């Protein structure tokens, strides 16, 4: 077994972008970093404000991901010293759990001697999460368009249009994916399915070709966003009106409660409008601009990290 200490940096992600429900994800320059080495006893340390309440024993998601890799490789699971720091707020719709999962899988694979290739790690992560969008974006960077067929994912990676960036309004409350999924119906009318499939196809084509002129329409859906509006006060108004303040398109980020607007130009008036809408609902929020991450997960040795590489 390779006992070399490793360092991984994993980007945040948004999923769905409206109509691309459970199939389209995009990575951003907001990161979770993990330092990991084989030790005599497992110790997990968290740094920063975004990891409060996360388990520090072997039930920790990152440790469980390492366990998975070693089990697949047929090797005994080592005790580990893990240090985690994250810029990604928890349960806000920016892929915090996907980043942790991908980071654990990649770091564990390195420590195990790289028995699995990148696609195998992606398949494991997608089955674990139940959808391929967030984990794909965190692993590969850029935009991932993926489809699950049972336990297998087929995907295409797309580079974002050169000027594309995102304005995100991150409300000061958490919204679990489980709750956000619980409000979705178990059956849909045919016209709603056709509406959403056609808009998802248009969204994939727009992102692939760089034709952002259709994003306002392409990011609309009837599968999940209409049912989640009651969970995020102000969301309905933002989805309807943000394009008037410069947004190319707007959507609930993942399961929410973060709302994301894609832009290519000036964004200050949009940022102010998004903040004002949540303020009207008496909800504090952080509004920031995020740039796409094109690299995906970054893996280094601890020696490289200590030298500032």
TISE-365832 format. One record per residue (C-alpha): residue in one letter; chain; x, y, z. Coordinates in nm, 3 decimals. Layout:
<pt resn="A" chain="A" u="X" v="Y" w="Z"/>
...
END
This chain:
<pt resn="X" chain="A" u="0.000" v="0.000" w="0.000"/>
<pt resn="X" chain="A" u="0.120" v="0.351" w="-0.082"/>
<pt resn="X" chain="A" u="0.135" v="0.541" w="0.249"/>
<pt resn="X" chain="A" u="0.227" v="0.875" w="0.094"/>
<pt resn="X" chain="A" u="0.038" v="1.169" w="0.238"/>
<pt resn="X" chain="A" u="-0.189" v="1.343" w="-0.013"/>
<pt resn="X" chain="A" u="-0.363" v="1.675" w="-0.063"/>
<pt resn="X" chain="A" u="-0.674" v="1.726" w="-0.272"/>
<pt resn="X" chain="A" u="-0.861" v="2.041" w="-0.366"/>
<pt resn="X" chain="A" u="-1.217" v="1.994" w="-0.490"/>
<pt resn="X" chain="A" u="-1.440" v="2.262" w="-0.644"/>
<pt resn="X" chain="A" u="-1.795" v="2.347" w="-0.547"/>
<pt resn="X" chain="A" u="-2.070" v="2.286" w="-0.798"/>
<pt resn="X" chain="A" u="-2.421" v="2.375" w="-0.895"/>
<pt resn="X" chain="A" u="-2.663" v="2.115" w="-1.025"/>
<pt resn="X" chain="A" u="-2.965" v="2.121" w="-1.252"/>
<pt resn="X" chain="A" u="-2.936" v="2.480" w="-1.378"/>
<pt resn="X" chain="A" u="-3.313" v="2.464" w="-1.392"/>
<pt resn="X" chain="A" u="-3.422" v="2.216" w="-1.656"/>
<pt resn="X" chain="A" u="-3.119" v="1.987" w="-1.634"/>
<pt resn="X" chain="A" u="-3.261" v="1.807" w="-1.330"/>
<pt resn="X" chain="A" u="-3.017" v="1.546" w="-1.195"/>
<pt resn="X" chain="A" u="-2.817" v="1.563" w="-1.518"/>
<pt resn="X" chain="A" u="-2.627" v="1.893" w="-1.562"/>
<pt resn="X" chain="A" u="-2.365" v="2.026" w="-1.322"/>
<pt resn="X" chain="A" u="-2.111" v="2.309" w="-1.329"/>
<pt resn="X" chain="A" u="-1.799" v="2.359" w="-1.118"/>
<pt resn="X" chain="A" u="-1.697" v="2.685" w="-0.950"/>
<pt resn="X" chain="A" u="-1.388" v="2.835" w="-0.793"/>
<pt resn="X" chain="A" u="-1.494" v="2.770" w="-0.434"/>
<pt resn="X" chain="A" u="-1.309" v="2.483" w="-0.274"/>
<pt resn="X" chain="A" u="-1.290" v="2.207" w="-0.017"/>
<pt resn="X" chain="A" u="-0.935" v="2.100" w="0.064"/>
<pt resn="X" chain="A" u="-0.840" v="1.771" w="0.225"/>
<pt resn="X" chain="A" u="-0.503" v="1.664" w="0.364"/>
<pt resn="X" chain="A" u="-0.478" v="1.294" w="0.437"/>
<pt resn="X" chain="A" u="-0.210" v="1.051" w="0.557"/>
<pt resn="X" chain="A" u="-0.195" v="0.699" w="0.695"/>
<pt resn="X" chain="A" u="-0.175" v="0.707" w="1.075"/>
<pt resn="X" chain="A" u="-0.180" v="0.478" w="1.377"/>
<pt resn="X" chain="A" u="-0.522" v="0.605" w="1.481"/>
<pt resn="X" chain="A" u="-0.795" v="0.782" w="1.285"/>
<pt resn="X" chain="A" u="-0.817" v="1.153" w="1.364"/>
<pt resn="X" chain="A" u="-1.035" v="1.393" w="1.164"/>
<pt resn="X" chain="A" u="-0.996" v="1.768" w="1.208"/>
<pt resn="X" chain="A" u="-1.214" v="2.039" w="1.056"/>
<pt resn="X" chain="A" u="-1.107" v="2.397" w="0.999"/>
<pt resn="X" chain="A" u="-1.327" v="2.694" w="0.912"/>
<pt resn="X" chain="A" u="-1.689" v="2.789" w="0.979"/>
<pt resn="X" chain="A" u="-1.859" v="2.567" w="0.721"/>
<pt resn="X" chain="A" u="-1.792" v="2.229" w="0.882"/>
<pt resn="X" chain="A" u="-1.957" v="2.265" w="1.221"/>
<pt resn="X" chain="A" u="-2.151" v="1.956" w="1.323"/>
<pt resn="X" chain="A" u="-1.982" v="1.727" w="1.070"/>
<pt resn="X" chain="A" u="-1.878" v="1.393" w="1.228"/>
<pt resn="X" chain="A" u="-1.513" v="1.354" w="1.322"/>
<pt resn="X" chain="A" u="-1.521" v="0.977" w="1.361"/>
<pt resn="X" chain="A" u="-1.531" v="0.698" w="1.102"/>
<pt resn="X" chain="A" u="-1.888" v="0.788" w="1.008"/>
<pt resn="X" chain="A" u="-1.743" v="1.096" w="0.836"/>
<pt resn="X" chain="A" u="-1.828" v="1.100" w="0.464"/>
<pt resn="X" chain="A" u="-1.466" v="1.147" w="0.358"/>
<pt resn="X" chain="A" u="-1.352" v="0.848" w="0.561"/>
<pt resn="X" chain="A" u="-1.643" v="0.640" w="0.429"/>
<pt resn="X" chain="A" u="-1.535" v="0.729" w="0.074"/>
<pt resn="X" chain="A" u="-1.182" v="0.608" w="0.147"/>
<pt resn="X" chain="A" u="-1.329" v="0.288" w="0.290"/>
<pt resn="X" chain="A" u="-1.521" v="0.234" w="-0.034"/>
<pt resn="X" chain="A" u="-1.210" v="0.262" w="-0.250"/>
<pt resn="X" chain="A" u="-1.012" v="0.021" w="-0.035"/>
<pt resn="X" chain="A" u="-1.300" v="-0.228" w="-0.028"/>
<pt resn="X" chain="A" u="-1.334" v="-0.216" w="-0.408"/>
<pt resn="X" chain="A" u="-0.957" v="-0.260" w="-0.438"/>
<pt resn="X" chain="A" u="-0.967" v="-0.556" w="-0.198"/>
<pt resn="X" chain="A" u="-0.728" v="-0.393" w="0.049"/>
<pt resn="X" chain="A" u="-0.751" v="-0.340" w="0.425"/>
<pt resn="X" chain="A" u="-0.869" v="0.005" w="0.524"/>
<pt resn="X" chain="A" u="-0.598" v="0.203" w="0.707"/>
<pt resn="X" chain="A" u="-0.628" v="0.437" w="0.999"/>
<pt resn="X" chain="A" u="-0.609" v="0.793" w="0.873"/>
<pt resn="X" chain="A" u="-0.521" v="1.144" w="0.979"/>
<pt resn="X" chain="A" u="-0.753" v="1.377" w="0.789"/>
<pt resn="X" chain="A" u="-0.761" v="1.756" w="0.790"/>
<pt resn="X" chain="A" u="-1.048" v="1.928" w="0.609"/>
<pt resn="X" chain="A" u="-1.109" v="2.293" w="0.527"/>
<pt resn="X" chain="A" u="-1.399" v="2.417" w="0.317"/>
<pt resn="X" chain="A" u="-1.517" v="2.740" w="0.158"/>
<pt resn="X" chain="A" u="-1.840" v="2.569" w="0.051"/>
<pt resn="X" chain="A" u="-2.139" v="2.631" w="0.279"/>
<pt resn="X" chain="A" u="-2.321" v="2.317" w="0.391"/>
<pt resn="X" chain="A" u="-2.662" v="2.216" w="0.256"/>
<pt resn="X" chain="A" u="-2.701" v="2.533" w="0.052"/>
<pt resn="X" chain="A" u="-2.713" v="2.378" w="-0.296"/>
<pt resn="X" chain="A" u="-2.346" v="2.425" w="-0.386"/>
<pt resn="X" chain="A" u="-2.231" v="2.065" w="-0.377"/>
<pt resn="X" chain="A" u="-2.060" v="2.048" w="-0.037"/>
<pt resn="X" chain="A" u="-2.128" v="1.676" w="0.009"/>
<pt resn="X" chain="A" u="-2.030" v="1.596" w="-0.349"/>
<pt resn="X" chain="A" u="-1.699" v="1.778" w="-0.300"/>
<pt resn="X" chain="A" u="-1.631" v="1.583" w="0.019"/>
<pt resn="X" chain="A" u="-1.720" v="1.254" w="-0.149"/>
<pt resn="X" chain="A" u="-1.506" v="1.318" w="-0.454"/>
<pt resn="X" chain="A" u="-1.217" v="1.437" w="-0.237"/>
<pt resn="X" chain="A" u="-1.233" v="1.125" w="-0.022"/>
<pt resn="X" chain="A" u="-1.249" v="0.893" w="-0.322"/>
<pt resn="X" chain="A" u="-0.958" v="1.060" w="-0.501"/>
<pt resn="X" chain="A" u="-0.740" v="1.082" w="-0.190"/>
<pt resn="X" chain="A" u="-0.822" v="0.724" w="-0.092"/>
<pt resn="X" chain="A" u="-0.744" v="0.601" w="-0.440"/>
<pt resn="X" chain="A" u="-0.402" v="0.766" w="-0.425"/>
<pt resn="X" chain="A" u="-0.326" v="0.612" w="-0.086"/>
<pt resn="X" chain="A" u="-0.437" v="0.272" w="-0.215"/>
<pt resn="X" chain="A" u="-0.193" v="0.291" w="-0.506"/>
<pt resn="X" chain="A" u="-0.438" v="0.416" w="-0.772"/>
<pt resn="X" chain="A" u="-0.628" v="0.091" w="-0.835"/>
<pt resn="X" chain="A" u="-0.920" v="0.279" w="-0.993"/>
<pt resn="X" chain="A" u="-0.920" v="0.515" w="-1.290"/>
<pt resn="X" chain="A" u="-1.106" v="0.845" w="-1.297"/>
<pt resn="X" chain="A" u="-1.413" v="0.705" w="-1.470"/>
<pt resn="X" chain="A" u="-1.443" v="0.427" w="-1.213"/>
<pt resn="X" chain="A" u="-1.432" v="0.687" w="-0.937"/>
<pt resn="X" chain="A" u="-1.701" v="0.884" w="-1.119"/>
<pt resn="X" chain="A" u="-1.925" v="0.579" w="-1.146"/>
<pt resn="X" chain="A" u="-1.888" v="0.509" w="-0.773"/>
<pt resn="X" chain="A" u="-1.959" v="0.870" w="-0.679"/>
<pt resn="X" chain="A" u="-2.263" v="0.895" w="-0.905"/>
<pt resn="X" chain="A" u="-2.422" v="0.578" w="-0.768"/>
<pt resn="X" chain="A" u="-2.344" v="0.694" w="-0.414"/>
<pt resn="X" chain="A" u="-2.508" v="1.034" w="-0.470"/>
<pt resn="X" chain="A" u="-2.786" v="0.899" w="-0.691"/>
<pt resn="X" chain="A" u="-2.716" v="1.147" w="-0.970"/>
<pt resn="X" chain="A" u="-2.406" v="1.239" w="-1.173"/>
<pt resn="X" chain="A" u="-2.420" v="1.620" w="-1.191"/>
<pt resn="X" chain="A" u="-2.248" v="1.756" w="-0.879"/>
<pt resn="X" chain="A" u="-1.987" v="1.482" w="-0.849"/>
<pt resn="X" chain="A" u="-1.908" v="1.499" w="-1.219"/>
<pt resn="X" chain="A" u="-1.850" v="1.873" w="-1.207"/>
<pt resn="X" chain="A" u="-1.633" v="1.845" w="-0.896"/>
<pt resn="X" chain="A" u="-1.429" v="1.563" w="-1.046"/>
<pt resn="X" chain="A" u="-1.380" v="1.691" w="-1.402"/>
<pt resn="X" chain="A" u="-1.440" v="2.067" w="-1.374"/>
<pt resn="X" chain="A" u="-1.631" v="2.272" w="-1.629"/>
<pt resn="X" chain="A" u="-1.984" v="2.163" w="-1.717"/>
<pt resn="X" chain="A" u="-2.087" v="1.798" w="-1.700"/>
<pt resn="X" chain="A" u="-2.391" v="1.663" w="-1.884"/>
<pt resn="X" chain="A" u="-2.455" v="1.312" w="-1.760"/>
<pt resn="X" chain="A" u="-2.718" v="1.039" w="-1.780"/>
<pt resn="X" chain="A" u="-2.752" v="0.741" w="-1.544"/>
<pt resn="X" chain="A" u="-2.864" v="0.404" w="-1.674"/>
<pt resn="X" chain="A" u="-2.891" v="0.186" w="-1.368"/>
<pt resn="X" chain="A" u="-2.547" v="0.192" w="-1.210"/>
<pt resn="X" chain="A" u="-2.368" v="0.333" w="-1.514"/>
<pt resn="X" chain="A" u="-2.318" v="0.696" w="-1.614"/>
<pt resn="X" chain="A" u="-2.248" v="0.827" w="-1.963"/>
<pt resn="X" chain="A" u="-2.130" v="1.185" w="-1.971"/>
<pt resn="X" chain="A" u="-1.989" v="1.468" w="-2.180"/>
<pt resn="X" chain="A" u="-1.772" v="1.745" w="-2.038"/>
<pt resn="X" chain="A" u="-1.828" v="2.092" w="-2.184"/>
<pt resn="X" chain="A" u="-1.612" v="2.401" w="-2.131"/>
<pt resn="X" chain="A" u="-1.822" v="2.698" w="-2.017"/>
<pt resn="X" chain="A" u="-1.856" v="2.993" w="-2.257"/>
<pt resn="X" chain="A" u="-1.548" v="3.216" w="-2.204"/>
<pt resn="X" chain="A" u="-1.726" v="3.510" w="-2.038"/>
<pt resn="X" chain="A" u="-1.976" v="3.310" w="-1.834"/>
<pt resn="X" chain="A" u="-1.985" v="3.358" w="-1.458"/>
<pt resn="X" chain="A" u="-2.246" v="3.318" w="-1.188"/>
<pt resn="X" chain="A" u="-2.403" v="3.539" w="-0.926"/>
<pt resn="X" chain="A" u="-2.519" v="3.332" w="-0.631"/>
<pt resn="X" chain="A" u="-2.746" v="3.445" w="-0.350"/>
<pt resn="X" chain="A" u="-2.686" v="3.215" w="-0.053"/>
<pt resn="X" chain="A" u="-2.961" v="3.248" w="0.210"/>
<pt resn="X" chain="A" u="-2.870" v="3.214" w="0.575"/>
<pt resn="X" chain="A" u="-3.058" v="2.889" w="0.628"/>
<pt resn="X" chain="A" u="-2.998" v="2.528" w="0.538"/>
<pt resn="X" chain="A" u="-3.219" v="2.316" w="0.316"/>
<pt resn="X" chain="A" u="-3.158" v="1.943" w="0.308"/>
<pt resn="X" chain="A" u="-3.174" v="1.756" w="-0.020"/>
<pt resn="X" chain="A" u="-3.408" v="1.506" w="0.146"/>
<pt resn="X" chain="A" u="-3.661" v="1.778" w="0.229"/>
<pt resn="X" chain="A" u="-3.628" v="1.939" w="-0.113"/>
<pt resn="X" chain="A" u="-3.695" v="1.604" w="-0.281"/>
<pt resn="X" chain="A" u="-3.986" v="1.521" w="-0.053"/>
<pt resn="X" chain="A" u="-4.201" v="1.799" w="-0.203"/>
<pt resn="X" chain="A" u="-4.169" v="1.662" w="-0.556"/>
<pt resn="X" chain="A" u="-4.462" v="1.465" w="-0.702"/>
<pt resn="X" chain="A" u="-4.432" v="1.097" w="-0.787"/>
<pt resn="X" chain="A" u="-4.608" v="1.144" w="-1.122"/>
<pt resn="X" chain="A" u="-4.607" v="1.419" w="-1.386"/>
<pt resn="X" chain="A" u="-4.838" v="1.518" w="-1.666"/>
<pt resn="X" chain="A" u="-4.712" v="1.438" w="-2.014"/>
<pt resn="X" chain="A" u="-4.706" v="1.804" w="-2.118"/>
<pt resn="X" chain="A" u="-4.485" v="1.889" w="-1.819"/>
<pt resn="X" chain="A" u="-4.243" v="1.610" w="-1.905"/>
<pt resn="X" chain="A" u="-4.223" v="1.721" w="-2.268"/>
<pt resn="X" chain="A" u="-4.175" v="2.081" w="-2.156"/>
<pt resn="X" chain="A" u="-3.887" v="1.989" w="-1.928"/>
<pt resn="X" chain="A" u="-3.718" v="1.747" w="-2.169"/>
<pt resn="X" chain="A" u="-3.724" v="2.004" w="-2.450"/>
<pt resn="X" chain="A" u="-3.589" v="2.277" w="-2.225"/>
<pt resn="X" chain="A" u="-3.313" v="2.049" w="-2.093"/>
<pt resn="X" chain="A" u="-3.213" v="1.967" w="-2.450"/>
<pt resn="X" chain="A" u="-3.205" v="2.338" w="-2.531"/>
<pt resn="X" chain="A" u="-2.997" v="2.405" w="-2.219"/>
<pt resn="X" chain="A" u="-2.742" v="2.137" w="-2.309"/>
<pt resn="X" chain="A" u="-2.717" v="2.272" w="-2.663"/>
<pt resn="X" chain="A" u="-2.677" v="2.631" w="-2.541"/>
<pt resn="X" chain="A" u="-2.398" v="2.540" w="-2.300"/>
<pt resn="X" chain="A" u="-2.225" v="2.322" w="-2.558"/>
<pt resn="X" chain="A" u="-2.233" v="2.581" w="-2.836"/>
<pt resn="X" chain="A" u="-2.186" v="2.889" w="-2.620"/>
<pt resn="X" chain="A" u="-2.513" v="3.041" w="-2.741"/>
<pt resn="X" chain="A" u="-2.623" v="3.201" w="-2.415"/>
<pt resn="X" chain="A" u="-2.908" v="3.397" w="-2.575"/>
<pt resn="X" chain="A" u="-3.158" v="3.118" w="-2.500"/>
<pt resn="X" chain="A" u="-3.061" v="3.053" w="-2.138"/>
<pt resn="X" chain="A" u="-3.351" v="3.250" w="-1.991"/>
<pt resn="X" chain="A" u="-3.595" v="3.007" w="-2.155"/>
<pt resn="X" chain="A" u="-3.374" v="2.698" w="-2.142"/>
<pt resn="X" chain="A" u="-3.332" v="2.711" w="-1.764"/>
<pt resn="X" chain="A" u="-3.707" v="2.696" w="-1.699"/>
<pt resn="X" chain="A" u="-3.858" v="2.365" w="-1.593"/>
<pt resn="X" chain="A" u="-4.169" v="2.198" w="-1.457"/>
<pt resn="X" chain="A" u="-4.008" v="1.905" w="-1.277"/>
<pt resn="X" chain="A" u="-3.867" v="2.048" w="-0.955"/>
<pt resn="X" chain="A" u="-3.851" v="2.428" w="-0.930"/>
<pt resn="X" chain="A" u="-4.226" v="2.500" w="-0.916"/>
<pt resn="X" chain="A" u="-4.264" v="2.258" w="-0.624"/>
<pt resn="X" chain="A" u="-3.968" v="2.396" w="-0.427"/>
<pt resn="X" chain="A" u="-4.076" v="2.762" w="-0.433"/>
<pt resn="X" chain="A" u="-4.256" v="2.727" w="-0.100"/>
<pt resn="X" chain="A" u="-3.927" v="2.619" w="0.061"/>
<pt resn="X" chain="A" u="-3.735" v="2.928" w="-0.053"/>
<pt resn="X" chain="A" u="-3.919" v="3.258" w="0.001"/>
<pt resn="X" chain="A" u="-3.828" v="3.503" w="-0.274"/>
<pt resn="X" chain="A" u="-3.729" v="3.232" w="-0.520"/>
<pt resn="X" chain="A" u="-4.036" v="3.276" w="-0.739"/>
<pt resn="X" chain="A" u="-3.974" v="3.648" w="-0.777"/>
<pt resn="X" chain="A" u="-3.605" v="3.593" w="-0.861"/>
<pt resn="X" chain="A" u="-3.681" v="3.330" w="-1.124"/>
<pt resn="X" chain="A" u="-3.933" v="3.560" w="-1.285"/>
<pt resn="X" chain="A" u="-3.755" v="3.896" w="-1.271"/>
<pt resn="X" chain="A" u="-3.377" v="3.851" w="-1.243"/>
<pt resn="X" chain="A" u="-3.333" v="3.864" w="-1.623"/>
<pt resn="X" chain="A" u="-3.447" v="4.227" w="-1.607"/>
<pt resn="X" chain="A" u="-3.135" v="4.302" w="-1.402"/>
<pt resn="X" chain="A" u="-2.885" v="4.139" w="-1.636"/>
<pt resn="X" chain="A" u="-2.919" v="3.765" w="-1.572"/>
<pt resn="X" chain="A" u="-2.892" v="3.544" w="-1.879"/>
<pt resn="X" chain="A" u="-3.086" v="3.280" w="-1.692"/>
<pt resn="X" chain="A" u="-3.170" v="3.202" w="-1.331"/>
<pt resn="X" chain="A" u="-3.241" v="2.886" w="-1.135"/>
<pt resn="X" chain="A" u="-3.244" v="2.723" w="-0.796"/>
<pt resn="X" chain="A" u="-2.891" v="2.590" w="-0.736"/>
<pt resn="X" chain="A" u="-2.917" v="2.217" w="-0.676"/>
<pt resn="X" chain="A" u="-3.178" v="2.151" w="-0.410"/>
<pt resn="X" chain="A" u="-3.139" v="2.508" w="-0.282"/>
<pt resn="X" chain="A" u="-3.183" v="2.736" w="-0.105"/>
<pt resn="X" chain="A" u="-2.912" v="2.917" w="-0.307"/>
<pt resn="X" chain="A" u="-3.039" v="3.089" w="-0.621"/>
<pt resn="X" chain="A" u="-2.794" v="3.114" w="-0.911"/>
<pt resn="X" chain="A" u="-2.799" v="3.356" w="-1.203"/>
<pt resn="X" chain="A" u="-2.567" v="3.320" w="-1.503"/>
<pt resn="X" chain="A" u="-2.418" v="3.639" w="-1.643"/>
<pt resn="X" chain="A" u="-2.157" v="3.752" w="-1.893"/>
<pt resn="X" chain="A" u="-2.128" v="4.123" w="-1.821"/>
<pt resn="X" chain="A" u="-2.178" v="4.369" w="-1.536"/>
<pt resn="X" chain="A" u="-2.340" v="4.208" w="-1.236"/>
<pt resn="X" chain="A" u="-2.363" v="4.472" w="-0.962"/>
<pt resn="X" chain="A" u="-2.728" v="4.566" w="-1.024"/>
<pt resn="X" chain="A" u="-2.818" v="4.197" w="-1.033"/>
<pt resn="X" chain="A" u="-2.638" v="4.131" w="-0.705"/>
<pt resn="X" chain="A" u="-2.821" v="4.418" w="-0.540"/>
<pt resn="X" chain="A" u="-3.157" v="4.299" w="-0.672"/>
<pt resn="X" chain="A" u="-3.104" v="3.945" w="-0.546"/>
<pt resn="X" chain="A" u="-3.003" v="4.073" w="-0.203"/>
<pt resn="X" chain="A" u="-3.305" v="4.305" w="-0.194"/>
<pt resn="X" chain="A" u="-3.550" v="4.025" w="-0.276"/>
<pt resn="X" chain="A" u="-3.430" v="3.812" w="0.014"/>
<pt resn="X" chain="A" u="-3.422" v="4.116" w="0.240"/>
<pt resn="X" chain="A" u="-3.789" v="4.176" w="0.160"/>
<pt resn="X" chain="A" u="-3.852" v="3.824" w="0.292"/>
<pt resn="X" chain="A" u="-3.646" v="3.910" w="0.603"/>
<pt resn="X" chain="A" u="-3.385" v="3.655" w="0.503"/>
<pt resn="X" chain="A" u="-3.018" v="3.736" w="0.539"/>
<pt resn="X" chain="A" u="-2.807" v="3.620" w="0.248"/>
<pt resn="X" chain="A" u="-2.459" v="3.642" w="0.104"/>
<pt resn="X" chain="A" u="-2.440" v="3.742" w="-0.260"/>
<pt resn="X" chain="A" u="-2.119" v="3.676" w="-0.449"/>
<pt resn="X" chain="A" u="-1.983" v="3.624" w="-0.798"/>
<pt resn="X" chain="A" u="-1.832" v="3.284" w="-0.878"/>
<pt resn="X" chain="A" u="-1.611" v="3.198" w="-1.171"/>
<pt resn="X" chain="A" u="-1.622" v="2.853" w="-1.334"/>
<pt resn="X" chain="A" u="-1.358" v="2.601" w="-1.231"/>
<pt resn="X" chain="A" u="-1.209" v="2.429" w="-1.534"/>
<pt resn="X" chain="A" u="-0.972" v="2.186" w="-1.361"/>
<pt resn="X" chain="A" u="-1.188" v="1.973" w="-1.136"/>
<pt resn="X" chain="A" u="-1.023" v="1.790" w="-0.848"/>
<pt resn="X" chain="A" u="-0.656" v="1.872" w="-0.798"/>
<pt resn="X" chain="A" u="-0.431" v="1.608" w="-0.641"/>
<pt resn="X" chain="A" u="-0.087" v="1.680" w="-0.497"/>
<pt resn="X" chain="A" u="0.158" v="1.519" w="-0.260"/>
<pt resn="X" chain="A" u="0.207" v="1.681" w="0.079"/>
<pt resn="X" chain="A" u="0.565" v="1.757" w="-0.020"/>
<pt resn="X" chain="A" u="0.435" v="1.972" w="-0.309"/>
<pt resn="X" chain="A" u="0.192" v="2.145" w="-0.075"/>
<pt resn="X" chain="A" u="0.454" v="2.225" w="0.187"/>
<pt resn="X" chain="A" u="0.672" v="2.380" w="-0.079"/>
<pt resn="X" chain="A" u="0.380" v="2.600" w="-0.189"/>
<pt resn="X" chain="A" u="0.344" v="2.431" w="-0.528"/>
END
